[in-house]
Amino acid sequence: MWTKLVPATALLTAVTFAGPLAGAALASPTTPPVGGDELAGRGLVKPDGVKAPPKTKATSFVIADHGTGQVLAARNAHGRYLPASTLKTLTALTLIPKLDKDLTVKPSRNAVNQEGSAVGLQPKPIYKVEDLFKALMMSSGNDAAMALAETNGGLAKTMSDMNAEAKRLQANDTVAKTPSGLDKPGQSSSAYDLALIARAGLGNPDFRRYISTKTAKFPAPKKYYEISNHNKLLWRYKGMIGVKNGWTSKAQGAFVGAATRNGHTIIVSIMRHEGYFWEEVADLLDWGFAARGKVTPVGQLVDPLPVQAPVQQAAPVASSPAAAPSGTSAARPLLDHAAAEQTSSSRTIGAAVIGGGLLFGLLWLGYGIRRRRRSRL
């Protein structure tokens, strides 16, 4: 009996690319993981000397301190999975600063007919941008997500803006393909990135207001109706601020949320949970409040990258006529300048010749008159 040896590279490939987002991609050995080396693996990482976080059926999770950014515990933090509607956190964070919340919007037929969860938009100009953000973050409206994307200049522009915002946040596991989080090949996020995005969102007053609103009146063609927040912990967990939950059959359950107690806020994110996760999230939050300030963190939620000011390029200046080919726009100013100098020199020489001729003529005339006078005398 014998055992076939498999090259280590093949094993790594099998683990990393077992299927499209079926498992976590291990961090590249040449690229340190964002947030610290301990977050590179797929297993549980926790501080020494404390009990492990409560059990959860989620494939990956992160527990972090909002104030300090410290990651208190994690499992498979950078595993890349389908995010479902938790991606709407990135949609809101990207578009809130770009859109006037008092602007009136008439949703398109395309927006109204989006599949999946919807708030029930009609193609009528009765909605404010503010209403659409509430529908997005409270009722998880895929129709509201598309209406907001179209208001921002279209789907392509919005996806570009969302992915640029993810890069600014250093949420490098996140690739947005839809504004709603509806499954699409290539779309991904991670528990670490969801915590990063939520932390940034909590710093925006409008984002914080939308996620924490339990119920609200929503416009309709004839009258308002009431919508409610899908985050069940807003009613069940003490100090819950909210954020976002999601579910699709491919992504399974996903959640990112934050709660505040005694002036401190804990963020919990989970991905790829097979079923009912609300009680497990509450237990993870409890563990975070008990551990914060008392343990050595296992990682860090990094700060966003600084916004780069646009670089202004000076107009090119040629140093000599040879600096640009003959006939180009760069050569013409120099040639024109040389021609002007030549013309000026010619004019100066001509003026000197004319002036000299006049002087000679006057002298010769004077000489002739004097001779005539002498001859007459």
Secondary structure as GFF3:
##gff-version 3
##sequence-region A 1 377
A	DSSP	alpha_helix	8	16	.	.	.	ID=ss1
A	DSSP	three_ten_helix	37	39	.	.	.	ID=ss2
A	DSSP	beta_strand	44	45	.	.	.	ID=ss3
A	DSSP	beta_strand	60	65	.	.	.	ID=ss4
A	DSSP	beta_strand	70	75	.	.	.	ID=ss5
A	DSSP	three_ten_helix	84	87	.	.	.	ID=ss6
A	DSSP	alpha_helix	88	95	.	.	.	ID=ss7
A	DSSP	beta_strand	104	105	.	.	.	ID=ss8
A	DSSP	alpha_helix	109	112	.	.	.	ID=ss9
A	DSSP	beta_strand	127	128	.	.	.	ID=ss10
A	DSSP	alpha_helix	129	138	.	.	.	ID=ss11
A	DSSP	alpha_helix	142	151	.	.	.	ID=ss12
A	DSSP	alpha_helix	155	169	.	.	.	ID=ss13
A	DSSP	alpha_helix	191	202	.	.	.	ID=ss14
A	DSSP	alpha_helix	205	212	.	.	.	ID=ss15
A	DSSP	beta_strand	215	218	.	.	.	ID=ss16
A	DSSP	beta_strand	225	228	.	.	.	ID=ss17
A	DSSP	alpha_helix	233	236	.	.	.	ID=ss18
A	DSSP	beta_strand	240	248	.	.	.	ID=ss19
A	DSSP	beta_strand	252	261	.	.	.	ID=ss20
A	DSSP	beta_strand	264	273	.	.	.	ID=ss21
A	DSSP	alpha_helix	278	291	.	.	.	ID=ss22
A	DSSP	beta_strand	299	300	.	.	.	ID=ss23
A	DSSP	three_ten_helix	321	323	.	.	.	ID=ss24
A	DSSP	alpha_helix	331	376	.	.	.	ID=ss25
###
